[in-house]
Amino acid sequence: MNSYFGEFWDVPSTEGASQVPTPVGQKCLDCTEEIAKGDRGYIMPAFRSPAMFELLPVHRECQLLGVIGHNYGWCSCTNYQGLSRRQAALELWDQVARATR
């Protein structure tokens, strides 16, 4: 079952998912910055070997960056337009949000 943290946001991946406490202080699986109070995201499996995995948090914006960032020019090909990976993820989130209003 899917798990998310932070305030609910209405996207298909949170439908039927379990809300868990925000893992404040843990590092994001993607950008490696610490999860802060008020952040939103998912709990994802991170495989350490074929037989072992652990569940780790990822910011929702970082997850989006890994899925569609290249389509919008927010990717390693552009060096994230000079921003950190986390900053680029936040910019992408804002860009997509503006486009879908």
C-alpha positions in Angstrom: 0.0 0.0 0.0 1.2 3.5 -0.7 2.0 5.9 2.1 2.4 9.7 2.1 3.4 12.3 4.6 2.4 15.9 5.2 -0.9 17.6 4.4 -3.1 15.7 1.9 -2.9 16.8 -1.8 -5.4 15.5 -4.3 -3.4 13.4 -6.8 -4.1 9.8 -7.9 -1.1 8.5 -6.0 -2.6 9.5 -2.7 -6.0 8.0 -3.3 -6.4 5.1 -0.9 -2.9 5.7 0.5 -2.1 5.8 4.2 -1.0 9.0 5.8 2.0 8.6 8.1 3.8 11.1 10.3 6.2 13.5 8.5 9.7 12.0 9.0 11.3 15.3 10.0 15.1 15.1 9.9 15.3 12.1 7.6 17.0 12.6 4.3 15.0 12.6 1.1 15.8 9.5 -1.0 16.2 11.8 -4.1 17.7 15.1 -3.2 19.3 14.0 0.2 18.1 17.2 1.9 16.4 16.7 5.3 12.6 16.4 5.4 11.3 19.5 7.2 8.1 20.1 9.1 5.4 21.0 6.6 7.0 19.1 3.7 4.9 16.6 1.7 5.9 13.4 0.1 5.9 9.7 -0.2 7.4 6.7 1.6 9.2 4.7 -1.1 11.1 1.4 -1.0 14.8 1.7 -1.5 16.5 -1.6 -2.5 19.8 -2.2 -0.8 20.2 -5.7 -2.4 17.8 -8.0 -4.3 16.6 -9.4 -1.0 16.7 -6.3 1.3 15.0 -2.9 1.1 14.0 -0.1 3.5 11.2 2.4 3.3 12.5 6.0 2.9 10.9 9.4 2.4 11.0 11.4 -0.8 9.6 14.9 -1.3 6.7 15.0 -3.6 8.4 17.6 -5.7 11.6 15.5 -6.0 9.5 12.5 -7.1 7.9 14.7 -9.8 11.3 15.9 -10.9 12.5 12.4 -11.5 9.4 11.6 -13.6 8.9 14.6 -15.8 11.7 17.0 -15.1 13.5 16.3 -18.4 10.3 17.3 -20.3 10.4 20.7 -18.8 14.1 21.3 -18.9 14.6 20.7 -15.1 17.1 17.8 -15.3 20.7 16.9 -15.1 21.1 17.6 -18.9 20.6 21.3 -18.0 22.5 21.0 -14.7 19.0 21.9 -13.2 19.4 25.3 -14.7 22.0 26.2 -12.1 19.9 25.3 -9.1 20.3 22.5 -6.6 18.2 19.4 -7.3 15.8 20.3 -4.5 15.4 23.9 -5.8 14.8 22.6 -9.3 12.2 20.2 -8.0 10.4 23.1 -6.3 10.6 25.2 -9.4 9.2 22.4 -11.6 6.3 21.9 -9.1 5.4 25.5 -9.3 5.7 25.5 -13.1 3.4 22.5 -13.4 0.9 23.9 -10.9 0.6 27.2 -12.8 0.1 25.3 -16.1 -2.7 23.1 -14.7 -4.8 25.9 -13.1 
